[in-house]
Amino acid sequence: MTRERYSPVGVKVFRGDTEVIGTDGVLLYWDNDLLAWFPTKESELVWRDLTKRLGINNSSPTSALDVTGTITGTRLLIGGVTE
């Protein structure tokens, strides 16, 4: 299953005549194989609009970006450091 193209906030998504329903704060993703929108699980990816917080593998984010698990990357810039 390919996960691509997250939907904009506040957009109602329909599959045929049926509205795709998700829990408040859950984002929708486009499945390119099935050509349809699907909600993420709240435990995978959640946006809390009131607090402006994003949780990854965390349904109750306590900071702007709250990740439960390992983050992998090639470099990390902190505190306004520029190159």
LOBAKE-197235 format. One record per atom (N, C-alpha, C): residue number from 0; residue in one letter; atom name; x, y, z. Coordinates in Angstrom, 1 decimal, m for minus. Each point is the difference from the previous one (the first is absolute). Layout:
N
seq: NUM type: A atom: CA xx: X yy: Y zz: Z
...
//
This chain:
83
seq: 0 type: M atom: N xx: 0.8 yy: m1.2 zz: 0.0
seq: 0 type: M atom: CA xx: m0.8 yy: 1.2 zz: 0.0
seq: 0 type: M atom: C xx: 0.9 yy: 1.2 zz: 0.0
seq: 1 type: T atom: N xx: m0.2 yy: 0.9 zz: m0.9
seq: 1 type: T atom: CA xx: 0.8 yy: 1.2 zz: m0.1
seq: 1 type: T atom: C xx: m0.8 yy: 1.2 zz: 0.6
seq: 2 type: R atom: N xx: 0.6 yy: 0.7 zz: 1.0
seq: 2 type: R atom: CA xx: m0.6 yy: 1.1 zz: 0.6
seq: 2 type: R atom: C xx: 0.6 yy: 1.3 zz: m0.5
seq: 3 type: E atom: N xx: m0.9 yy: 0.8 zz: m0.6
seq: 3 type: E atom: CA xx: 0.5 yy: 1.3 zz: m0.6
seq: 3 type: E atom: C xx: m1.1 yy: 1.0 zz: 0.3
seq: 4 type: R atom: N xx: 0.3 yy: 1.3 zz: m0.3
seq: 4 type: R atom: CA xx: m0.9 yy: 1.1 zz: m0.1
seq: 4 type: R atom: C xx: m0.9 yy: 0.1 zz: 1.2
seq: 5 type: Y atom: N xx: 0.4 yy: 0.6 zz: 1.1
seq: 5 type: Y atom: CA xx: m0.9 yy: 0.3 zz: 1.2
seq: 5 type: Y atom: C xx: m1.0 yy: 1.1 zz: m0.4
seq: 6 type: S atom: N xx: m1.2 yy: m0.2 zz: 0.5
seq: 6 type: S atom: CA xx: m1.1 yy: 0.9 zz: m0.4
seq: 6 type: S atom: C xx: 0.1 yy: 1.3 zz: 0.8
seq: 7 type: P atom: N xx: m0.6 yy: 1.1 zz: m0.6
seq: 7 type: P atom: CA xx: m0.1 yy: 1.2 zz: 0.8
seq: 7 type: P atom: C xx: m1.0 yy: m0.1 zz: 1.1
seq: 8 type: V atom: N xx: 0.2 yy: 0.8 zz: 1.1
seq: 8 type: V atom: CA xx: m0.9 yy: 0.0 zz: 1.1
seq: 8 type: V atom: C xx: m1.3 yy: 0.5 zz: m0.4
seq: 9 type: G atom: N xx: m1.1 yy: m0.6 zz: 0.5
seq: 9 type: G atom: CA xx: m1.3 yy: 0.6 zz: m0.2
seq: 9 type: G atom: C xx: m0.7 yy: m0.5 zz: m1.3
seq: 10 type: V atom: N xx: 0.6 yy: m0.8 zz: m0.8
seq: 10 type: V atom: CA xx: m0.5 yy: m0.5 zz: m1.3
seq: 10 type: V atom: C xx: m0.8 yy: m1.2 zz: 0.3
seq: 11 type: K atom: N xx: m1.2 yy: m0.1 zz: m0.5
seq: 11 type: K atom: CA xx: m0.8 yy: m1.2 zz: 0.1
seq: 11 type: K atom: C xx: 0.4 yy: m0.9 zz: m1.2
seq: 12 type: V atom: N xx: 0.2 yy: m1.3 zz: 0.2
seq: 12 type: V atom: CA xx: 0.5 yy: m0.9 zz: m1.0
seq: 12 type: V atom: C xx: m1.1 yy: m1.1 zz: m0.2
seq: 13 type: F atom: N xx: m0.3 yy: m0.3 zz: m1.2
seq: 13 type: F atom: CA xx: m1.0 yy: m1.0 zz: m0.3
seq: 13 type: F atom: C xx: 0.6 yy: m1.1 zz: m0.9
seq: 14 type: R atom: N xx: m0.5 yy: m1.2 zz: 0.3
seq: 14 type: R atom: CA xx: 0.3 yy: m1.1 zz: m0.8
seq: 14 type: R atom: C xx: m1.3 yy: m0.5 zz: m0.6
seq: 15 type: G atom: N xx: m0.3 yy: 0.4 zz: m1.3
seq: 15 type: G atom: CA xx: m1.3 yy: m0.2 zz: m0.5
seq: 15 type: G atom: C xx: m0.9 yy: 1.0 zz: 0.6
seq: 16 type: D atom: N xx: m1.1 yy: m0.5 zz: 0.6
seq: 16 type: D atom: CA xx: m1.0 yy: 0.8 zz: 0.7
seq: 16 type: D atom: C xx: 0.3 yy: 0.0 zz: 1.5
seq: 17 type: T atom: N xx: 1.0 yy: m0.8 zz: 0.5
seq: 17 type: T atom: CA xx: 0.2 yy: m0.1 zz: 1.4
seq: 17 type: T atom: C xx: 1.2 yy: 0.9 zz: 0.5
seq: 18 type: E atom: N xx: m0.3 yy: 0.8 zz: 1.0
seq: 18 type: E atom: CA xx: 1.0 yy: 0.9 zz: 0.6
seq: 18 type: E atom: C xx: 1.0 yy: m0.9 zz: 0.8
seq: 19 type: V atom: N xx: 1.3 yy: 0.3 zz: m0.3
seq: 19 type: V atom: CA xx: 1.1 yy: m0.7 zz: 0.8
seq: 19 type: V atom: C xx: 0.1 yy: 0.7 zz: 1.3
seq: 20 type: I atom: N xx: m0.3 yy: m0.7 zz: 1.1
seq: 20 type: I atom: CA xx: 0.0 yy: 0.6 zz: 1.3
seq: 20 type: I atom: C xx: 1.2 yy: m0.4 zz: 0.8
seq: 21 type: G atom: N xx: 0.6 yy: 0.9 zz: 0.7
seq: 21 type: G atom: CA xx: 1.2 yy: m0.2 zz: 0.9
seq: 21 type: G atom: C xx: m0.3 yy: 0.6 zz: 1.3
seq: 22 type: T atom: N xx: 0.8 yy: m0.3 zz: 1.0
seq: 22 type: T atom: CA xx: m0.1 yy: 0.6 zz: 1.3
seq: 22 type: T atom: C xx: 0.5 yy: 1.4 zz: m0.1
seq: 23 type: D atom: N xx: m0.5 yy: 0.9 zz: 0.9
seq: 23 type: D atom: CA xx: 0.5 yy: 1.4 zz: 0.0
seq: 23 type: D atom: C xx: 1.5 yy: 0.0 zz: 0.2
seq: 24 type: G atom: N xx: 0.7 yy: 0.7 zz: m0.9
seq: 24 type: G atom: CA xx: 1.5 yy: 0.1 zz: 0.1
seq: 24 type: G atom: C xx: 0.7 yy: m1.0 zz: m0.9
seq: 25 type: V atom: N xx: m0.7 yy: m1.0 zz: m0.5
seq: 25 type: V atom: CA xx: 0.7 yy: m1.0 zz: m0.8
seq: 25 type: V atom: C xx: 0.1 yy: 0.5 zz: m1.4
seq: 26 type: L atom: N xx: 1.1 yy: m0.2 zz: m0.7
seq: 26 type: L atom: CA xx: 0.2 yy: 0.5 zz: m1.3
seq: 26 type: L atom: C xx: m0.4 yy: m1.1 zz: m1.0
seq: 27 type: L atom: N xx: m0.3 yy: 0.4 zz: m1.2
seq: 27 type: L atom: CA xx: m0.3 yy: m0.9 zz: m1.1
seq: 27 type: L atom: C xx: 1.2 yy: m0.2 zz: m0.9
seq: 28 type: Y atom: N xx: 0.2 yy: m1.2 zz: m0.6
seq: 28 type: Y atom: CA xx: 1.0 yy: m0.2 zz: m0.9
seq: 28 type: Y atom: C xx: m0.5 yy: m0.6 zz: m1.3
seq: 29 type: W atom: N xx: 0.6 yy: 0.3 zz: m1.1
seq: 29 type: W atom: CA xx: m0.4 yy: m0.6 zz: m1.3
seq: 29 type: W atom: C xx: 0.7 yy: m1.3 zz: m0.2
seq: 30 type: D atom: N xx: m0.8 yy: m1.0 zz: m0.3
seq: 30 type: D atom: CA xx: 0.6 yy: m1.3 zz: m0.4
seq: 30 type: D atom: C xx: 0.0 yy: m0.1 zz: m1.5
seq: 31 type: N atom: N xx: 1.2 yy: 0.1 zz: m0.6
seq: 31 type: N atom: CA xx: 0.1 yy: 0.0 zz: m1.4
seq: 31 type: N atom: C xx: m0.3 yy: m1.3 zz: m0.7
seq: 32 type: D atom: N xx: 0.1 yy: m1.1 zz: 0.7
seq: 32 type: D atom: CA xx: m0.4 yy: m1.3 zz: m0.5
seq: 32 type: D atom: C xx: m1.5 yy: m0.1 zz: m0.1
seq: 33 type: L atom: N xx: m0.7 yy: 0.4 zz: 1.0
seq: 33 type: L atom: CA xx: m1.5 yy: m0.1 zz: 0.1
seq: 33 type: L atom: C xx: m0.7 yy: 1.2 zz: m0.6
seq: 34 type: L atom: N xx: 0.8 yy: 1.1 zz: m0.2
seq: 34 type: L atom: CA xx: m0.6 yy: 1.3 zz: m0.5
seq: 34 type: L atom: C xx: m1.1 yy: 0.5 zz: 0.9
seq: 35 type: A atom: N xx: 0.3 yy: 0.0 zz: 1.3
seq: 35 type: A atom: CA xx: m1.0 yy: 0.5 zz: 1.0
seq: 35 type: A atom: C xx: 0.7 yy: 0.6 zz: 1.2
seq: 36 type: W atom: N xx: m0.7 yy: 0.8 zz: 0.7
seq: 36 type: W atom: CA xx: 0.5 yy: 0.6 zz: 1.3
seq: 36 type: W atom: C xx: m0.4 yy: m0.9 zz: 1.2
seq: 37 type: F atom: N xx: 1.0 yy: m0.1 zz: 0.9
seq: 37 type: F atom: CA xx: m0.2 yy: m0.8 zz: 1.2
seq: 37 type: F atom: C xx: 0.4 yy: 0.8 zz: 1.2
seq: 38 type: P atom: N xx: m0.6 yy: m0.1 zz: 1.2
seq: 38 type: P atom: CA xx: 0.5 yy: 0.7 zz: 1.2
seq: 38 type: P atom: C xx: 1.1 yy: m0.8 zz: 0.6
seq: 39 type: T atom: N xx: 1.0 yy: 0.8 zz: 0.6
seq: 39 type: T atom: CA xx: 1.0 yy: m0.7 zz: 0.8
seq: 39 type: T atom: C xx: m0.6 yy: m0.5 zz: 1.3
seq: 40 type: K atom: N xx: 0.7 yy: m0.9 zz: 0.6
seq: 40 type: K atom: CA xx: m0.4 yy: m0.4 zz: 1.3
seq: 40 type: K atom: C xx: 0.5 yy: 1.1 zz: 1.0
seq: 41 type: E atom: N xx: m0.8 yy: 0.3 zz: 1.0
seq: 41 type: E atom: CA xx: 0.4 yy: 1.1 zz: 0.9
seq: 41 type: E atom: C xx: 1.3 yy: m0.3 zz: 0.7
seq: 42 type: S atom: N xx: 0.3 yy: m1.3 zz: 0.2
seq: 42 type: S atom: CA xx: 1.3 yy: m0.3 zz: 0.6
seq: 42 type: S atom: C xx: 1.2 yy: 0.2 zz: m1.0
seq: 43 type: E atom: N xx: m0.3 yy: 0.2 zz: m1.3
seq: 43 type: E atom: CA xx: 1.1 yy: 0.2 zz: m0.9
seq: 43 type: E atom: C xx: 0.4 yy: 1.4 zz: m0.2
seq: 44 type: L atom: N xx: m1.0 yy: 0.9 zz: m0.3
seq: 44 type: L atom: CA xx: 0.2 yy: 1.3 zz: m0.4
seq: 44 type: L atom: C xx: m1.2 yy: 0.9 zz: 0.4
seq: 45 type: V atom: N xx: 0.1 yy: 1.0 zz: 0.8
seq: 45 type: V atom: CA xx: m1.1 yy: 0.8 zz: 0.4
seq: 45 type: V atom: C xx: 0.4 yy: 1.4 zz: 0.1
seq: 46 type: W atom: N xx: m1.0 yy: 0.9 zz: m0.4
seq: 46 type: W atom: CA xx: 0.2 yy: 1.5 zz: 0.1
seq: 46 type: W atom: C xx: m1.0 yy: 0.5 zz: 1.0
seq: 47 type: R atom: N xx: 0.5 yy: 0.7 zz: 1.0
seq: 47 type: R atom: CA xx: m0.8 yy: 0.7 zz: 1.0
seq: 47 type: R atom: C xx: m0.1 yy: 1.5 zz: m0.4
seq: 48 type: D atom: N xx: m1.1 yy: 0.4 zz: m0.7
seq: 48 type: D atom: CA xx: m0.1 yy: 1.4 zz: m0.5
seq: 48 type: D atom: C xx: 0.0 yy: 1.0 zz: 1.2
seq: 49 type: L atom: N xx: m0.7 yy: m0.3 zz: 1.1
seq: 49 type: L atom: CA xx: m0.1 yy: 1.0 zz: 1.1
seq: 49 type: L atom: C xx: 1.4 yy: 0.3 zz: 0.5
seq: 50 type: T atom: N xx: 0.9 yy: m1.0 zz: 0.2
seq: 50 type: T atom: CA xx: 1.3 yy: 0.3 zz: 0.6
seq: 50 type: T atom: C xx: 1.1 yy: 0.1 zz: m1.1
seq: 51 type: K atom: N xx: m0.4 yy: m0.3 zz: m1.3
seq: 51 type: K atom: CA xx: 1.0 yy: 0.1 zz: m1.1
seq: 51 type: K atom: C xx: 1.1 yy: m1.0 zz: 0.2
seq: 52 type: R atom: N xx: m0.4 yy: m1.2 zz: 0.4
seq: 52 type: R atom: CA xx: 1.0 yy: m1.1 zz: 0.2
seq: 52 type: R atom: C xx: m0.2 yy: m1.2 zz: m0.9
seq: 53 type: L atom: N xx: 1.1 yy: m0.5 zz: m0.4
seq: 53 type: L atom: CA xx: 0.0 yy: m1.2 zz: m0.9
seq: 53 type: L atom: C xx: 0.6 yy: m1.2 zz: 0.8
seq: 54 type: G atom: N xx: m0.7 yy: m1.1 zz: 0.1
seq: 54 type: G atom: CA xx: 0.5 yy: m1.2 zz: 0.6
seq: 54 type: G atom: C xx: 0.2 yy: m1.1 zz: m1.0
seq: 55 type: I atom: N xx: 1.2 yy: m0.6 zz: 0.1
seq: 55 type: I atom: CA xx: 0.4 yy: m1.1 zz: m0.9
seq: 55 type: I atom: C xx: 0.2 yy: m1.2 zz: 1.0
seq: 56 type: N atom: N xx: m0.8 yy: m1.0 zz: m0.2
seq: 56 type: N atom: CA xx: m0.1 yy: m1.2 zz: 0.9
seq: 56 type: N atom: C xx: m0.3 yy: 0.5 zz: 1.4
seq: 57 type: N atom: N xx: m0.8 yy: 1.0 zz: 0.1
seq: 57 type: N atom: CA xx: m0.4 yy: 0.6 zz: 1.3
seq: 57 type: N atom: C xx: m1.3 yy: 0.8 zz: m0.2
seq: 58 type: S atom: N xx: m1.1 yy: m0.5 zz: 0.6
seq: 58 type: S atom: CA xx: m1.3 yy: 0.7 zz: m0.2
seq: 58 type: S atom: C xx: m0.2 yy: 1.2 zz: 0.9
seq: 59 type: S atom: N xx: 0.9 yy: 0.2 zz: 1.0
seq: 59 type: S atom: CA xx: m0.1 yy: 1.2 zz: 0.9
seq: 59 type: S atom: C xx: 1.3 yy: 0.8 zz: 0.0
seq: 60 type: P atom: N xx: 0.3 yy: 0.7 zz: m1.1
seq: 60 type: P atom: CA xx: 1.3 yy: 0.7 zz: 0.0
seq: 60 type: P atom: C xx: 0.0 yy: 1.1 zz: 1.0
seq: 61 type: T atom: N xx: 1.2 yy: 0.2 zz: 0.7
seq: 61 type: T atom: CA xx: 0.2 yy: 1.0 zz: 1.0
seq: 61 type: T atom: C xx: 0.9 yy: 1.1 zz: m0.4
seq: 62 type: S atom: N xx: 0.5 yy: 0.0 zz: m1.3
seq: 62 type: S atom: CA xx: 0.8 yy: 1.1 zz: m0.5
seq: 62 type: S atom: C xx: m0.4 yy: 0.1 zz: m1.5
seq: 63 type: A atom: N xx: 0.6 yy: 1.0 zz: m0.7
seq: 63 type: A atom: CA xx: m0.4 yy: 0.3 zz: m1.4
seq: 63 type: A atom: C xx: 0.2 yy: m1.2 zz: m0.8
seq: 64 type: L atom: N xx: 1.1 yy: m0.8 zz: 0.2
seq: 64 type: L atom: CA xx: 0.2 yy: m1.2 zz: m0.7
seq: 64 type: L atom: C xx: 0.4 yy: m1.1 zz: 1.0
seq: 65 type: D atom: N xx: m0.9 yy: m1.0 zz: 0.2
seq: 65 type: D atom: CA xx: 0.2 yy: m1.0 zz: 1.0
seq: 65 type: D atom: C xx: 0.1 yy: m1.4 zz: m0.6
seq: 66 type: V atom: N xx: 1.2 yy: m0.5 zz: m0.1
seq: 66 type: V atom: CA xx: 0.2 yy: m1.3 zz: m0.6
seq: 66 type: V atom: C xx: 0.3 yy: m1.1 zz: 1.0
seq: 67 type: T atom: N xx: m0.7 yy: m1.1 zz: 0.0
seq: 67 type: T atom: CA xx: 0.3 yy: m1.1 zz: 0.8
seq: 67 type: T atom: C xx: 0.6 yy: m1.1 zz: m0.8
seq: 68 type: G atom: N xx: 1.3 yy: m0.2 zz: 0.2
seq: 68 type: G atom: CA xx: 0.7 yy: m1.0 zz: m0.8
seq: 68 type: G atom: C xx: 1.3 yy: 0.7 zz: m0.5
seq: 69 type: T atom: N xx: 0.7 yy: m0.7 zz: m0.9
seq: 69 type: T atom: CA xx: 1.3 yy: 0.4 zz: m0.5
seq: 69 type: T atom: C xx: m0.2 yy: 1.0 zz: m1.2
seq: 70 type: I atom: N xx: 0.8 yy: 1.1 zz: 0.0
seq: 70 type: I atom: CA xx: 0.0 yy: 0.9 zz: m1.2
seq: 70 type: I atom: C xx: 1.3 yy: m0.3 zz: m0.7
seq: 71 type: T atom: N xx: 0.0 yy: m0.2 zz: m1.3
seq: 71 type: T atom: CA xx: 1.2 yy: m0.2 zz: m0.8
seq: 71 type: T atom: C xx: 0.1 yy: 1.1 zz: m1.0
seq: 72 type: G atom: N xx: 1.3 yy: 0.5 zz: m0.1
seq: 72 type: G atom: CA xx: 0.2 yy: 1.1 zz: m0.9
seq: 72 type: G atom: C xx: 1.5 yy: 0.1 zz: m0.3
seq: 73 type: T atom: N xx: 0.3 yy: 0.9 zz: m0.9
seq: 73 type: T atom: CA xx: 1.5 yy: 0.2 zz: m0.4
seq: 73 type: T atom: C xx: 0.6 yy: 1.1 zz: 0.8
seq: 74 type: R atom: N xx: m0.8 yy: 1.0 zz: 0.5
seq: 74 type: R atom: CA xx: 0.6 yy: 1.0 zz: 0.9
seq: 74 type: R atom: C xx: m1.2 yy: 0.7 zz: 0.7
seq: 75 type: L atom: N xx: 0.3 yy: 0.7 zz: 1.0
seq: 75 type: L atom: CA xx: m0.9 yy: 0.7 zz: 0.9
seq: 75 type: L atom: C xx: 0.5 yy: 1.4 zz: 0.3
seq: 76 type: L atom: N xx: m0.8 yy: 1.0 zz: m0.3
seq: 76 type: L atom: CA xx: 0.3 yy: 1.4 zz: 0.3
seq: 76 type: L atom: C xx: m0.9 yy: 0.5 zz: 1.1
seq: 77 type: I atom: N xx: 0.6 yy: 0.5 zz: 1.0
seq: 77 type: I atom: CA xx: m0.8 yy: 0.4 zz: 1.2
seq: 77 type: I atom: C xx: 0.4 yy: 1.5 zz: 0.4
seq: 78 type: G atom: N xx: m1.0 yy: 0.7 zz: 0.4
seq: 78 type: G atom: CA xx: 0.2 yy: 1.4 zz: 0.5
seq: 78 type: G atom: C xx: 0.3 yy: 1.0 zz: m1.0
seq: 79 type: G atom: N xx: m0.6 yy: m0.1 zz: m1.2
seq: 79 type: G atom: CA xx: 0.2 yy: 1.0 zz: m1.0
seq: 79 type: G atom: C xx: 1.4 yy: 0.0 zz: m0.7
seq: 80 type: V atom: N xx: 0.7 yy: m1.1 zz: 0.1
seq: 80 type: V atom: CA xx: 1.3 yy: m0.2 zz: m0.6
seq: 80 type: V atom: C xx: m0.2 yy: 0.0 zz: m1.5
seq: 81 type: T atom: N xx: 0.7 yy: 0.7 zz: m0.8
seq: 81 type: T atom: CA xx: m0.1 yy: 0.0 zz: m1.4
seq: 81 type: T atom: C xx: 1.3 yy: m0.4 zz: m0.6
seq: 82 type: E atom: N xx: m0.1 yy: m0.4 zz: m1.3
seq: 82 type: E atom: CA xx: 1.2 yy: m0.4 zz: m0.7
seq: 82 type: E atom: C xx: 0.5 yy: 1.0 zz: m0.9
//
